[in-house]
Amino acid sequence: MKKVTISDQLRTNYEDYYEEGDSEWRRLGAIGKVENIVSLCGDLPHKSILEIGAGEGSILRRLSELNFCEELYALEISPTGVETIKSKNIPRLVECKIFDGYHIPYDNDRFNIAILSHVVEHVEHPRQLLYEASRVAKYLFIEVPLEDTIRLPRDFRFDKVGHINFYSPKTIRQLVQSCNLRVLHQIDTNPPKGTYTFQMGSKGLIHYYIKQALLTTVPKVATGLFTYHGALVCEKGAQ
């Protein structure tokens, strides 16, 4: 059987993805992503955490700053991402490795939690990766942008961002359930206020508050109109 690997197109796209180093955009985004991790995983065992697709380490650094766990591990397909993570000297980071995108080089049940934050939308074979993640960790935290809205274009076009899968709150839930994972908690959130002002200045605040008001009052309408972030924490189902 042919080994599942990343396509040449995706590998090329991510090789130099983080060559500009840590960005303010990713730092601001990590604040909200880590808030979701802490909110959904705070009551679970979280001594050891593996982040799969760790990017340039913004989430790792924020988790370390909050002393959320004792040991952090990281896997990333991008050489520039691994180099950037290592250059940060994150205090609680034990190990950072490059990997092939699907095969995780750790033993079964090695970690309390595996994090896949804004990763699954990039992956050609998401179930393969989710099965591997659930092999090495008891709990999985998964977050994706909820881009399957009425604004999603009819036809797919690949771009530098690299999103190839598009989810709604329902379809990301069903994806993880199809991988023998039981959803413990699920939330839909608005990205942090700072990410809006970083992109659009003071006008960003208007966008933020409109989206926040819709998400609070009519969540199904909101996620059908605008992109939010969908986060779930799951555990392995019965084998």
FENPELIN-V861128 format. One record per pair of residues at least 4 apart in sequence whose ideal C-beta (glycine too) atoms are under 7 Angstrom apart, sorted by sequence separation. I is the first residue (numbers start at 1). J is the second residue. If there is no record, write none. Layout:
i->(I	I)
j->(J	J)
//
This chain:
i->(6	7	8	9	10	11	13	22	23	24	25	26	29	30	31	32	33	34	35	36	37	38	57	58	59	60	61	62	78	79	80	81	82	83	84	99	106	116	119	125	126	127	128	129	130	131	133	148	167	169	170	171	172	173	174	177	191	193	194	195	196	197	200	203	204	205	206	207	208	209	210	211	212	213	214	215	218	219	220	221	222	6	22	41	54	63	76	99	147	167	176	199	223	54	63	76	99	120	123	134	177	222	133	176	197	200	214	215	51	64	97	196	197	214	51	63	76	196	86	173	74	85	196	211	60	196	173	215	49	60	82	152	193	211	82	147	57	116	72	148	190	74	79	114	147	148	169	49	54	72	147	148	48	54	55	71	72	73	77	146	190	46	47	48	54	70	72	73	74	75	76	77	114	120	146	190	46	47	48	49	50	51	52	53	69	71	102	114	121	144	146	148	47	75	77	113	116	120	121	34	50	56	60	111	112	118	190	33	55	64	102	110	111	112	113	114	115	116	117	118	54	57	61	64	102	108	109	112	118	188	30	34	38	56	57	64	104	108	113	144	26	30	34	56	61	64	75	103	104	109	26	38	60	102	106	27	31	54	57	188	26	30	34	104	57	60	22	142	188	22	18	18	190	191	126	189	122	124	188	189	122	140	121	122	123	146	188	189	121	187	120	134	121	130	186	134	185	131	185	126	130	183	184	184	127	130	183	184	52	127	182	181	182	169	181	168	181	182	59	176	180	181	180	59	172	176	173	18	172	17	19	50	169	18	22	49	52	14	15	17	18	21	48	49	52	53	167	14	15	16	17	48	49	50	51	52	47	18	46	49	53	45	46	52	44	44	6	41	150	149	150	149	146	149	37	149	147	52	146	145	146	146	33	145	146	50	143	144	50	143	143	142	141	142	6	139	140	5	6	44	139	5	139	5	138	4	41	138	41	40	134	37	36	33	10	7	4	4	40	13	40	14	13	36	10	36	32	32	32	31	29	29	28	28	29	28	25	28	25	24	40	41	40	36)
j->(10	11	12	13	14	15	17	26	27	28	29	30	33	34	35	36	37	38	39	40	41	42	61	62	63	64	65	66	82	83	84	85	86	87	88	103	110	120	123	129	130	131	132	133	134	135	137	152	171	173	174	175	176	177	178	181	195	197	198	199	200	201	204	207	208	209	210	211	212	213	214	215	216	217	218	219	222	223	224	225	226	11	27	46	59	68	81	104	152	172	181	204	228	60	69	82	105	126	129	140	183	228	140	183	204	207	221	222	59	72	105	204	205	222	60	72	85	205	96	183	85	96	207	222	72	208	186	228	63	74	96	166	208	226	98	163	74	133	90	166	208	93	98	133	166	167	188	69	74	92	167	168	69	75	76	92	93	94	98	167	211	68	69	70	76	92	94	95	96	97	98	99	136	142	168	212	69	70	71	72	73	74	75	76	92	94	125	137	144	167	169	171	71	99	101	137	140	144	145	59	75	81	85	136	137	143	215	59	81	90	128	136	137	138	139	140	141	142	143	144	81	84	88	91	129	135	136	139	145	215	58	62	66	84	85	92	132	136	141	172	55	59	63	85	90	93	104	132	133	138	56	68	90	132	136	58	62	85	88	219	58	62	66	136	90	93	56	176	223	58	55	56	228	229	165	228	162	164	228	229	163	181	163	164	165	188	230	231	165	231	165	179	167	176	232	181	232	179	233	175	179	232	233	234	178	181	234	235	104	179	234	234	235	223	235	223	236	237	115	232	236	237	237	117	230	234	232	78	232	78	80	111	230	80	84	111	114	77	78	80	81	84	111	112	115	116	230	78	79	80	81	112	113	114	115	116	112	84	112	115	119	112	113	119	112	113	77	113	224	224	225	225	223	226	115	227	227	133	227	227	228	229	117	229	230	136	229	230	137	230	231	232	233	234	100	233	234	100	101	139	234	101	235	102	235	102	139	236	141	141	236	141	143	143	124	124	125	128	185	160	187	162	162	187	162	189	189	191	192	192	191	192	192	194	195	195	195	198	198	198	231	233	233	231)
//
